[in-house]
Amino acid sequence: MVVTATKTPVPLSQVTSAVEVITEESMQRRHSRTLVDALNLSQGLATFSSGGPGTNNTVRIRGGSSAQTLVLIDGAIVNSATLGEFNFGTVTTDNIESVTVLRGAQSMLWGSDAAGGVVDIRTKRGSGDPVARIFSEYGSFNSIREGGSFAGQVGPVDFSATLTRWDMSKFSAVNYRRGAVERDAFRNWQASSLLGVKGPWDGRLELAFRWINNDIDLDNASTFGGPFDVFKAQSSGEQFIYSGNYHQPITDWWDQKMTLAHAQETLITQAGDNQRSITTGLESTPAAFGNSDIRTKSNRIEWQSNFKIGKPLLLTVGYQYREQRGENKGTFSEKTLSSHAGFAQLQLNLFDRFFATGGFRQDSYNTFGDATTYRVTGAYRIKETGTKIRTSYATGFRAPSINELFFPNFGNPNLKPEKSQSFDVGIDQEFWDKRLTVSGGYFWNRYRQLIVTAFDPAGCVPFTPFGFCAQNVGSAKSQGWEGSAKLVLAEELHYMKLLDLQGQYTYTITRDLETGARLPRWPVHQGSVVLTYQPINPLSMTTTFRYVGSRFNTTGDQQRLPDFYVINFSVSYDITSSLQGYVRVDNILNRHYEEVLYFGTPVRSVFGGVRVTFDLPVSKTSNASENS
């Protein structure tokens, strides 16, 4: 079932949007440590790391910017109020059940920031008999990971909880091959939980919590005299994410859902004591403006009501209140962005063959006024041949961030929202009793009123004396092709319990319509292949191949970065039913590459660990009560 595409459960075979679901099983099979490890194998996405785990790592979809990708964790919006984007580099895969990637403009259902797409992250729901798990891992760069979890269901209550830590040193943020000598440390603690309770008349209450504490040593990739190997520069971040929702069927044709969510983040950055240019060798003192103390909060309240109109129609109406607060201590005091929104969507299902959705949304903001968006989709499924043809057209928007509105000597309080138009058409085809599934499609996006830093001495006078400020003067477009395939080569054979091959390829052409140049950091070609081989039940091996084509690091086709490919390998063996050992080798061919100019990427690195599972005692009275 997919929920993100319509805000109601829909079988994947009936979804009319371009969607991909990354499951807990696939992340465990590849022993993915961070969300970035999982997302960089997805089609239509671009992910690039600024110096390893914990450093800034954002996700962009189909030519859009990172601020045009809306990110949710258990219903809480986690995009930064000040920057507009979300840093995926701090989030591990522990206790995550699924990640849904929805490509194309989705503002009709999800509002601002969804102009390019949505990444929806869900915490694992407990089920079955309660179990506890612990793991420990050690590897290259003095990397130590360990943690524990428990999950299960007792009567009407299901639960899951996890606590993990990850320490790493000897990894330089600025590429050590360019002359950086200091090794930067990374420290991360994470806790998460999900509590579900069955209510009367098939109601359900869910309470989710996630805590992320992250400390990372930094370098400075500035080209003004640098890049710099910086000593004692550090960023310390802490996030708390709370959410709760209650779903209650009222009748057999009417149900309601209420969602309350809150996310807050503190990010303190210290510029460091000393820095050395890796190009000139000169030492200097880092600029004081590198010190910052940023505090942000995000609140979301949403009420949703679903009405079945006969058999083929489902009407969804809802209201959302969204609030973002942000301050940069010593730079500007707390500022607030808030909005009220109403939306309506109609879903059509005719004979389980023809599916369509249509809807509109009206947002009203306290800063720039109103934004209206709409979306229509359709799909036709030919059951006899396993074929589904789908298409969609939508509009989207992104509200200006607090920095773009209010940052001293840069912000422009008169900014309007960025706008987008999105179209795609695709086909999904199954062969050989679903042993082979292929998907292909074309997409087109147009972005208008983009917020960029513009030199306009006359227009910027009210906000800054320097002539540079944020203005709605940018426009861009992207178009291209997406394709993916999943093939089960063999299954349940002698010494071949499973042989599975998956792959995806994305061709993306981007253009800045003001300059004619390509958009920064967008490769024309990118793709990945994942091969899984399980010769016997206890033993499983996975090889991943990722290719990223050449691109430009900055605007105006400047700082060209060459293409690269990386091969990773992992193997796990179930020693007993409760004990598993595993080994993962990253960059097995020891390729030299940079995802972002001047920043380091891992050399060949090896990690090994064990996982242990324990059964937890459960009251027989509780089980007997549940069974009765």
FIGUBA-540194 format. One record per residue: residue in one letter; x, y, z of N, C-alpha, C, O in turn. Coordinates in steps of 0.05 Angstrom, whole numbers, plus 5000, padded with zeros to 4 digits. Layout:
<sites>
AXYZXYZXYZXYZ...
</sites>
This chain:
<sites>
M501749765000500050005000501750255000503850265014V501050454985502350714984500350924994498150944984V501251085013499551295025500351575015498551745012T502851615011503951885005502652014981502252254980A502051854960501151964934498352084936497752264920T496651984954493852074955492952144983490752244987K494652085004493952105032491851905040490651935062T491351705024489651475031491051225021492551245001P490650995034492050745025491050664997488750624993V493050624979492450544952494450324944496850364949P493550094933495449894924497350014903496550174886L499849924904501850034886501050004857501750164840S499549784851498749734823496649934813496149954789Q495450094832493450284824494350574827492850764821V496850614836497850884839498251024812499450904794T497351264810497551404784499951594782500351724762S501551604803503851784804506451624800506451384802A508651774795511251654794512351634822512951834835V512451384833513051344861514951104864514850924848E516651114884518450904890518450864921518651054936V518250614929518250544958520750384964521150174953I522350494982524750354991524050225018523450365037T524249965019523249815042525549765062527949785056E524749705087526649635108528349385099530749375104E527049195086528348955077530649015057532848905060S530149205038532249265019534549415032536849375024M533949585052536049735065537749545083540149575084Q536449345095537949155111539648975094541848895101R538648895071540048725053542648855043544648715040R542549115039544949255030546649365053548749475049H545549325078546849425102547349735100549549835106S545349875090545450165087545550285115543950225132R547550465119547750595146546050845147544850905167T546051005126544651265126542451255104542551085086L540651445106538551465086539751535059538751445038V541951675058543251745033544251495019544051474995D545251295034546051035022543850905007544250784986A541350935017539050815003538050994980537350884959L537951254985536751434965538551474940537451524919N541151444943542851494919542751274899544051294878L541151064904540650854884537950884871537150714855S536451104877533751144867533751304841535651464836Q531751264825531651414799530451694803528751734821G531351874787530352144787531452324809530652554811L533252214826534352364849537252424845538652284831A538152644857540952714858541752754887540452924901T543652604897544652644925547652674924549052514911F548652874938551552924938552453004966551253184978S554552874976555552925003557753125003559553124986S557653305024559753505027561753415048562253565068G562853175045565053095063564552865081565852845102G562752685074562452445090560052445109558552645108P559652235125557352225143557152465161559152555172G554752555165554252785183554453055170553153245180T555953075148556053335135553653385118551953205115N553353615106550953685092550553505068552253485051N548153385066547453205044544553245038542853165054T543953355015541153425008540253254984541853134970V537653244980536453094959534853274940533353444949R535253244914533853394894532453204875533552984869I530153274865528553104848527953234821527053454820R528653094799527853174772528653464765527153604754G531053544772532053804765531354024785532254244781G529753964805529054164825531354204845533254064845S530954414861532954474882532454304907530254184909S534354304925533954154950531654274967530354134982A531254534965529154664980526354614967524354664980Q526354494943523754424930523054134934521354024921T524454004953523853724961522753734989524253785008L520253674993519053665019519753405033519453185021V520653415058521553185073519753165098519553355113L518652925102517052875125518052625140518952435128I518052645167518752415184516252365201515752525219D514852145196512452075211510452305211509152355232G510152445189508252665186509252935195507853135191A511552955207512753205215514453315192516053175181I514053575185515653705165518353775177518453925197V520453685165523153725176524953905159527353935165N523954025138525454225123526154455141524554545157S528654545139529554765156527955015150527555095127A527055155172525555405168527355625157526455805143T529955625164531755835155532955775127533155965111L533655525122534855465096532955355075533355385051G530755235084528755125066529254835058527454705047E531654725064532354455056532654275081532554375103F533154015076533553825098536253685094536853595071N537753655115540353515114539953215120539453135143F540053045099539752765102542152625114542052395123G544452775115546952645124546952575153548652415162T545052675169545052615198543252385205543252295228V541652275186539552075192540451795184541151755161T540551615203541251335197538651185191536451285194T539050935181536750775174535550615197533650465193D536550645221535550495244532650555249531850785251N531050345252528250355259526550495238524450605244I527450495213525850605191524550375175525950195166E521950385173520450175159520350215129520550025114S520150465120519950515091520650805086520350985103V521550855061521951125051520551145024521150995005T518651315022517051344997518051604983518051814995V518751574957519651794941517551854920516951684903L516352084921514252164903515352384885515952604894R515552324859516852504840514852684826512652594819G515552934822513753124809512453304830512553244853A511253524820510053724838507753594854506053474843Q507853634881505853514899504653714918503653644939S504753974911503754174929500754164934499754264954M499254044915496354034919495553884944493653964958L497053674951496553524976498353614999497453615022W500853694993502853725014503754015018505154075037G502854205001503454485005506254564996507354454978S507354775010509854885003512154685005511954485020D514254734990516754574989516454324972518454184967A514054254964513654014948513454074918512253924903A514854284910514754364881516254164864515554144840G518154014875519653814859518853534866519053354849G518053494891517253224900517253194930517653394944V516752954939516552894968518152654975518152454960V519452664998520752435010519452385037519652555055D518052165040516452105064517751865079517951645068I518651915104520151725120518351625142517251785157R518051355145516251245165517851065184519450895176T517351105210518550935230517150665231514750635225K518750465238517750185238515550145258515650245281R513449995250511249925267511749645278512449465264G511449615304511849355317509749155310507449225306S510548895308508648685302509748425312512148395317G508048225317508847965325509747965354509348155369D510947735362511947705390514247905395515847955377P514348025418516448225425519148105423519647885433V521048245411523848165409525548405414524848635410A527948345424530048555427532448485410533048255405R533748695399536048655382538248845390537749065398I540748745388543048915392544948875369544948655357F546549075363548549035342551049195349550949385364S553249115337555749255341557349235315557449015303E558549455306560049455281562549625284562549835297Y564749525272567249675272568449665244568049475229G569849885236570949885210572850125205573850245224S573250175180575150385171574550655183572250705191F576550825184576351095195575651095225574551275236N576450875238575750835267572750865271571850985291S571150745253568250765255567250555274567850315272I565650645294564450465313561450525314560650755320R559850325308556950355310555850135328556749905327E553950205345552650015362549950115371549450355371G548249935378545650015387543849785394544649555392G541449845404539549645411536749735405536249975402S534949545403532149605396530349385407531249165413F527849455410525849245416523249325402522749565398A521749125395519249165380517448925383518348705389G514948975379513048755380510248855385509649095382Q508448665392505648735396504648575420505048335422V503248705438502048575461499148675463498648915468G497248505458494448585458493948795437494648765414P492549015445491949235426494249425422493849625407V496549385434498749575433501049455417501949235422D502049615398504549535384506549755388505849995392F509149685388511249875395513849805382514349565375S515450005378518249965369519850195380518950415382A522350135388524150345399527050265393527750025393T528650465388531450425381533250645393532450875394L535650565402537650755410540350665398541150435402T541650845384544150775370546251005374545451235379R548750935371550951135370552851055348553150825341W554151265338556051225316558351425319557851665319D560751325322563151495324565051435301565351205293M566251645290568151615268570251835270569652065276S572651765264574851965262576551895238576051705223K578552055233580452005211579152025184580051885165F577052195181575852245155575952545151574552685165S577352645131577652925126575353025109574652915089A574053245118571753355103572753465076571653385056V574853635076576053705051577853475042579253355059N577853415017579153175006582153165015583653345008Y582852955029585652925038587552905015589952975017R586652814991588352794968589253064958591153084943R587853274966588553544958590453674978591253904975G591153535000593053635019592053695047593553785064A589453625052588453665080589653455098589753215091V590653535121592053355139590453285164590753075176E588653475173587153415197584853225190583553255170R584453025208582252835204579952925222580252975246D577652945210575253065223573552845235573052635223A572652885260571152685275568152725270567252945263F566652505274563752505271562652345294563452115299R560652465309559352325331556352355328555352575323N554952135331552052145326550651955346551351725349W548552065359546651915375543851945363543152155354Q542351725362539651735352537851555369538651335378A535451645374533451485387530751525372530251745363S529251315371526651335357524651145370525450935381S522151205367520051025377517451065363516951285352L515850865362513150875351511350705368511750465372L509250825379507250695396504550705382503550925376G503350475377500750465365498750325383499450125396V496350435385494250325402491650305386490750495374K490450065387487850025374485750155391485550105415G484050315378481850455391479250315386479150115371P477050425397474450305392473550355363474350545350W471950175354470750185327472950225305472750385287D475050055308477250045288478850305287480150355267G478850465308480550695309483350615315483950405325R485250805309488050745315489451015322489151215308L490950995344492551225353495551155350496350935357E497151335338499951295335501451535346500751765341L503551475362505251685373508151615365509151405371A509451805352512251755342514051965353513352195359F516651885357518652065368521351995355521951755351R522952195349525652155339527452375350526752615349W529752285360531752475370534452425355535252195353I535652635345538252615331540152815343539553055343N542352725352544452885363547052845347547952615345N548053055335550153025315552353235320551853475322D554853135322557253315324559153235301559853005298I559953435285561753385262563753605260563153835262D566253525256568453715251568353795222567753635204L568854055216568454165190571054275178572954325192D570954295151573054445136571554655119569054665120N573054815104571855035089572755005060575155025054A570854965042571454925014571455184998571555174973S571455415011571355674997573855704979576055634987T573455804955575555844936576956114939578856174925F575956284958577256544963579656504981579556535005G581956424968584356364983584556074991586755995000G582455924989582455644998582355454974583255524952P581355224979579955115002581755105027584155105025F580455085051581955095076581554835092579354735094D583754745103583654535123583454685150585354805158V581154665163580554835186580854665211579954435213F582054785231582554645257580554745278580154985282K579354545291577354595312574854735303573454865319A574154715277571554795268569554575272570254345265Q567254635282565354425289562554515286561854755290S560754325279557954375279556554175298557053935296S554954285316553454115335550454155330549454385333G549053945324546253965319544653765335545553545342E542153855342540353675357537553725347536653945344Q536153505341533453515330531653345348532353125356F529253455353527153305366524653305347523853525338I523653075342521353055323519152895337519552665345Y516853025341514552895354512252905334511853095319S510652695334508252695318506152495330506852305343G503752565326501552385334499252405314498752625304N497952185309495652195292493551985302494251785313Y491052055297488851875304487051845280486052045269H486651595272484851525250482351385260482551195275Q480051485252477551365263475451345241474451545230P474751095233472451055216469851135231469451055253I468151295218465651385230463351205221461851105237T463251155195461350965183462850805162465250835159D461450645147462750495126463350665101464650575082W462550925102463051105079464551355088464951535071W465151375113466351625123468451565145467851415164D470951665141472951645162474451905164474552065145Q475751945187477252195192479952135204480451915215K481852325200484552295211485452575220485152765206M486652585244487752825255490752785260491452575271T492352975251495252955254496353205268495653425260L497953165288499353375302502353315301503153085308A504053505293506853445290508553695298507653915293H510853635310512653855318515553765313516253535321A517153935301519953875297521554125306520854345299Q523754085320525454305328528354225325529053995329E529954425318532854375313534454605324533754835321T536754525336538754715344541354655330542254425330L542554845316544954805301546955025308546555255301I549054945323551155135332553755075316554754845317T554755275303557155245286559455425297558955655302Q561755305300564155455309566155465285566755255274A567055705279568655745255571455615257572755575237G572455565282575055455285577155655294576655895294D579455545302581655725312583655805291584756025291N584055625272586155665252585455515226584155305228Q586355615204585855475178588255505160589755705161R588655295144590955295125589955245097588455055092S590655415079589855385051591355145039593755125042I589854965027591154735015592254794987593454614974T591855034977592955114951595455284955597355254939T595555464975597855634979599555555004601855635006G598255405023599655335047599655555068600655515090L598455795062598356015081596355955103594255845098E597056045127595256015150593856275157595056495153S591356255167589856495174587856425195587556195203T586456625205584356585225581656585211581056765195P579956385215577356385202575656625209575856735231A574056715190572356945194570356905216569256685219A569757105231567957085254565057015245563556905260F564257095220561557045212561056745208558756665204G563156585210562756295209561556175235560655945235N561456345256560156255281557156315279556356535270S555556125286552656165285551255995306552255785314D548856075314547155925332544355955321542956155325I543455745307540855745293538855565307539455335313R536555675313534355525326531855535308531055755300T530755305302528355295285526255115297526954925311K523755175291521555005299519554985276519255165260S518154755275516154715254513754575266514154365279N511454685262508954565273507054515250506854665231R505654295252503654215232501254095245501453915261I498854205238496354085247494654035222494354215205E493753795219492153735195489753555203489953365217W487553635192485053475194484253385166484253535147Q483653125164482953015138480452835141480252685160S478652865122476152715122475752585095476052715074N475152325094474852175070471952065067470851945086F470752125044467952035040467851855015468751934993K466751615019466251444996463651514983461551504996I463651584958461251664943460651434924461751414902G458851254933458451014917460850844918462550864936K461150664899463450484898465950614884468150564894P465550764863467950844848469351104858471651154850L468051264875469051524881469851544911468451444928L472051684916472951754943473652044943475452134929L472252194960472752484963474352534989473552445011T476552674986478252745010478253045012478953184993V477553145036477753425041479353465067479353295084G480753695069482353725092483154015097482854185079Y484254065120485254325129487954285141488354095156Q489854465136492454455148493354725158493054935144Y494354725182495754965193498754895195499454685206R500355065184503255025185504655275195503955495187E506555225213508055455224511055385225511755165234Q512755565217515655535219516755785233516056005226R518455735253519855945268522855905266523755685267G524256125263527156095261528556355271527556575267E530956315283532556535291535456465289536156225291N537156655284540056625284541056825305541357065300K541756715328542456885351544757065344546856965334G544457315350546557515344546357625316547757815309T544657505299544357595271541557695266541257925257F539457535273536757645272535057485293535657255298S533057625304531357505324529257325310529157305286E527657185327525856985316523857105297522557305302K523656975274521657045253519756815249520456585255T517356875239515256675237514056675209513356885198L513856435198512256385173509956205181510356005194S507556285173505256115180503256115157503156305141S501655905155499755885133497355725142497555545159H495055785130492655625132492055515104492355665084A491255275102490755155076488254975077487754835096G486854965055484654775051485054635025485954755005F484454375024484854214999482554014996481253935015A482153944971480053744964481153574941482353674922Q480653314943481553134922479352914917478152814936L478952854892477052644884478552424870480052464851Q478152174880479451934868477351764855475151724866L477951664831476151494815477451224810479751214803N475851014814476750744809474450604794472450534806L474850554768472850424752473750134745475650104730F472449934757472849654751475749564755476649374743D477149704773479949634778481649644753483649504751R480849814734482349854709483050144704485350204696F481150314708481650604703481750754729479850734745F483850904734484251044759484851334752486351394733A483751514768484251804764484051954790482551864808T485552174792485252354815485252634804486452704784G483952804819483953094813483453254838481753174854G484853474841484453624866485653904864487153964845F485054074883486154334884486654414914485654284932R488154624918488954704944489355004945490255124925Q488555134967488955414971490455464997489555385018D492855584994494455655018494455955021494456105002S494356045046494456325053496656375073496656265095Y498756535065501156575082501056855094499957045083N502456875117502557135131504657325118504757555126T506257225100508357395088507557485060507557725054F506957305041506557385013503657365004503057454982G501857255019499057225010498356945003498956755018D496956914981495656654974497256504952498756624936A496956244952498056074931495955854925494955724943T495255824899493355624891494755414874496255484855T494355164880495554944864493454734858491354714872Y493954574837492054364829493654134817496054164810R492353904815493653664805491553474793489453434806V492153364770490453154758492252924749494452964738T491352684753492852444746490952234734488552244739G492052054719490451834708492151594702494551614696A490851354702492351114695490250904685487950904694Y491250744667489550524657491150264659493450244650R489950064672491249814677489949594660487549554661I491649454646490749214630491648974645493948884644K489748854660490348634678491448394662493348254672E490348344639491148104624494048104616495247894614T495148334612497948354603499848464624502248484619G498748544647500348654668501448924661503748994669T499849084647500749354637499249574652496849554656K500649784659499450024670500650264656503050304656I498950434645499750684632498850914650496450914658R500651094657499951314676500951584666502851604651T499651794676500452064669499552254691497652194706S500852484693499952674713500852954704502852984689Y499353154713500053434709499453584735497353544747A501353754744500853884770502354144771504254194755T501454314789502954564795503854544824502754404840G506054704830507154694857508254974864508455144847F509055004889510255254898512055194921511854994935R513955384926515655384950515655664962516355864948A514855684987514855945001517756025006519455855011P518256285006520956385013521756295041520056295059S524256225045525156145072525656395089525656615079I526056355115526556575133529056725125529156965127N531156575118533656715110533256885085534157115084E531756785066531256935041529557185046529757385032L527857175067526157405074527557605092527157845089F529057505112529857675134532757695140533557845158F534557535127537357545134538457825129538057935108P539857935149540858215146542658245122544358085115N542158475107543658545084543458345061545258335044F541358185061540857995039537857945035536957935013G536457905057533657825056531858045043532458275045N529757945030527858125016525058055025523957845016P523758205042521058145053518858155032516658075037N519558255008517558274986517558034967516158034947L519057824974519257594957516557454953514957444972K516157344930513857174924514756884923517156834922P512856694924513656414924514756324897513956424876E516656134897517456004872515055824862513555724879K514755804836512555644825513655434806515755464794S512155214803512955004785510654884771508354894780Q511154774747509254614732510654344727513054334721S509154124728510253864726508453684709506053674713F509653534691508253344674509853094671512353104669D508552864672509952614665508052414653505552434657V509152224639507652004627509451764629511751774622G508251534636509951294639508351044635505951044634I509850824634508650564631510050364650512550364651D508550194664509549984681508649724670506249684664Q510549534666509849284653510949044669513249044677E509248844673510048594686510248374666508548344648F512248194670512647964653513047714670513847734693W512347484659513047224671512147204700513747154718D509547254704508447234730509847414750510447324773K510347654742511647874758514547814765515647944783R515847624752518647584757520347804745522547854754L519247944725520548174712518548404712516348384702T519448624723517848874722519549094711521749144721V518649224690520049454678518249694679515849684678S519549924681518150174682519750384667522150394668G518250554652519650764637517751004634515350974634G518951234632517251474629518751724621521251734623Y517251924614518352184606517252394626514952374635F518952584634518052794652518953064642520853084627W517453274650517953544642517253724665515153694677N518953914672518454104693519254384685521154424670R517754574694518354864690518255004717516254984732Y520355154723520555304748520655604743522255694726R518955754756518756044752518956194779518656074800Q519656444777519956614800521956504820521656534844L524056374810526056254827527556474843528156684832I528056414868529356604885532356564882533456354889V533756774873536656764869537857014881536557214886T540457004885541957234893542557404868544057324851A541457644868541657814844543158074851542958184873F544758174831546058434834544258644822544058664798D543058804839541259014831541459254850539859274869P543459424846543859644865541459814870541059904893A539759844850537360014855535159854869533959954889G534559614860532459454872533059344899531259294915C535659324906536459214932536859424953537459364977V536659684946537259894964535659884990536859925011P533159814990531659815016532659595035532159615059F534059395025534759165042537759145048538559025068T539459255031542359225035543859445020542959545000P546059535031547759735017549759614998551159754984F549759344996551859214980550959154951552659074935G548459184944547559144917546658864911545558814890F547158674929546358394925544158324944544358384968C541958204935539858114952538257894938538757834915A536457774953534757554942532457674926531157864935Q532157574901530057674884528757444868530057234863N526257484860524857284843525357334814523657434799V527757274805528457334777529357084762530057104738G529456854774530456604761528156444748525856454757S528856304727527056114715528755884703530955934694A527655644703529155414694527155204685524755214690K528255004671526654774663528354524663530754534662S527054304665528354044664526553844650524053864651Q527753664636526153444623528053214620530453234620G526852984616528452744613526852484614524452484612W528352264617527152004616528051844641530351874650E526351684651526851504674526251224666524351164652G527851044675527350754670528350584693530450644705S526950364699527850184719526949904712525149864696A528249704724527649424719528249264743530249314757K526549064749527048874771526548594760524448534748L528648424763528548164751529347954771531547974783V527647754776528347524793529447314774527947174760L532147284773533447104755533046814763532746644746A533046754789532746484798531646494827532146684841E530146284834528846284860528345994869527345834853E529045934894528545674905529745444889528545234885L532245484880533745274866536045184883536745314903H537344964875539544854890541845054888542745124866Y542945134911545045344914544245604900546045744891M541745654898540845904886538045964897536045964882K537946024923535346084935534246334924531846364921L536046524917535046774905537346894889539646914898L536746984864538547134848536847364836535247314818D537247604846535547834840537148054829539348124839L536248184807537548404794535748644792533448614782Q536648874801535049124799536849344787539249354792G535649524772537149734760535349974753532949944749Q536550204752535150444743536950634729539450634733Y535850794711537350994696535651244693533251224688T536951474696535551734693537151914674539551954678Y535852014654537052204635535652474640533252504636T537252674648536052934656537553164642539953194644I535953324627536953564615535853804630533453834633T537653974640536754204656537854454642539954454629R536254674645537054924633536255154651533955174660D538155334656537555594668536555774645538155834627L534055844645532855984622533856274621533256414601E535156374641536256644640539056644626539756834612T540656434631543356424620543756214599545756224584G542056014598542355794579544255574590544655374576A545355614614547155414625545655184639543255214644R547054974644545954754659545654834689547154994698L543754704702543454754731545754624746546554404739P546754754767549054644781548554364793546354314804R550654194791550753924804548653734793548053524806W547453794770545553604758546953454736547553564715P547453184739548553034717546452964696544152934702V547352954671545552864650544852564653542552484650H546952414659546552124662547152034690549152114702Q545451864701546051734726544351474728542251454717G545551274741544151024743545450844765547450914776S544150624770545150434790544150154784542150114770V545649964794544949674791545349544818547349594831V543549374826543749224851543348924845541248844834L545348764852545148474847545248334874547148374890T543248174880543148024905543247724898541747624881Y544947584912545347294909545147154936546647224954Q543346964938543046814963543246514956541246394948P545646404958546046114950544545924969543445724960I544645984995543245825015541846015034542546255035N539945915049538346095066539946275084539346515086P542046175098543446355117545246555104545946755117L546046515079548046685066546846865045545246775028S547447125047546447315027548647505020550047605037M548847564994550947754984549647954965547847884949T550448204968549348424952551548594941553348684955T551448654915553348834902551749064890549749024876T552649314895551449544884553349694867555749724873F552349804844553949964826552450224822550150224815R553850454826552650714823554350874804556850894806Y553050994784554451164764553151444764550751474764V554851644765553951924763555552064741558052064742G554252184722555552314700556752574707556552674729S558152694688559552944693557453164697555153144688R558253374712556453594719558153834726560653824726F556854054731558254304739557554364768555254344777N559654444783559254484811557754734818556354754838T557954944801556655204806555155284782555055154761T553855524784552255634762554055724739556455754743G552855764716554355864693556255664681558155744668D555655404685557455194674560355224683562155204667Q560655284709563355324721564055084738562354944749Q566655034741567754824757566654544750565154424764R567554454727566554194717567653964734569953954741L565853784741566553544756566353294738564253264724P568353124737568152894719566252684730565452684753D565452504712563652284720565152094739567652094740F563651924753564851724770562951494774560551504769Y564151264782562551034790563750904814566150924818V562050784830562850664856561450394858559150364851I563050194866561949924871562249854900564449874911N560049774913560049684941559149394942557749294925F560049254963559348974967558748924996560149025014S556748755001556148675029555348385029554248275010V555948245051555347965055554447925084555648045102S552447765088551547695115551047395117550347265098Y551447295141551047005146549646975173550547075193D547446835172545946775197547146525210546646305203I548846585230550246365244548246185259548445945258T546346315272544046175284541546335278541746545264S539246255287536846405282536846675296535246845290S538646705316538646955331541347105329541747305342L543247005313545847125311546647155281546646955267Q547247395273548047455246550747605245551147795261G552547525228554947675223554947795195553747675176Y556148025191556148145164558648315160560048395179V559348345134561648505126560748675102559248585085R561548935102560949115080563449245070565049335087V563849245044566249375032565249605014563849544994D565949845020565150075004567450154985569750134993N566650244961568650334941570750114937573150164941I569849884930571549644929573849674909575849544913L573549834889575649884869577350124876579150194861N576850244899578450474909578550704888580650804881R576150774878576050994859576551264872575751304894H577851444857578351714867576251894854576251914829Y574652024870572452194858571652394880572252364903E570152594871568852794888566052834880565452874856E564152814899561352864893560853174892559353264875V562053314910562053614910564953704909566653594924L565553904893568353984889569754044916568754184933Y572053924918573953954941573253784965574953754983F570953664966570153514990570953214987570953104965G571653095010572652825010570452615007568152655014T571252384995569552154993571151905002573651915002P569851695011571351465022573151325002572451284979V575551255012577251064997576050785002573950765015R577350574992576450314998576250275029578250325043S573950195039573550175068571949925074570149845059V572649805097571449555105570149585132571349705150F567749465135566349475161565149195166564249065148G565349115191564248855199562748885225563349045242G560648715228559048735252557448485257557448295241V556148475280554348255288551748375297551548595308R549648215293546948285303545848045319546047815311V544748105342543747895360540847955366540148185372T539047755365536247785370535447615395536247385397F533847735413532947595437529847605437528647805430D528647385444525747385449525147505476526647445496L523147675478522347795503519947645515518147575501P519947605542517647465554515147635552515147875555V512947495546510347625544508347495562508347255565S506847655576504847555594502847365580501647445560K502447125590500546945578497747055580496047005563T497247205601494547325605493947515582491747525572S496047675574495647865552495047725526493247805511N496547505521496147355496493447225496492047225475A492747115519490146975520487847175515485847115502S488147415527486147615523485947705494483747745484E488247725481488247805453486947585436485447645417N487647335441486547115425483547085428482147005410S482647145453479747115457478147345443475747345444
</sites>
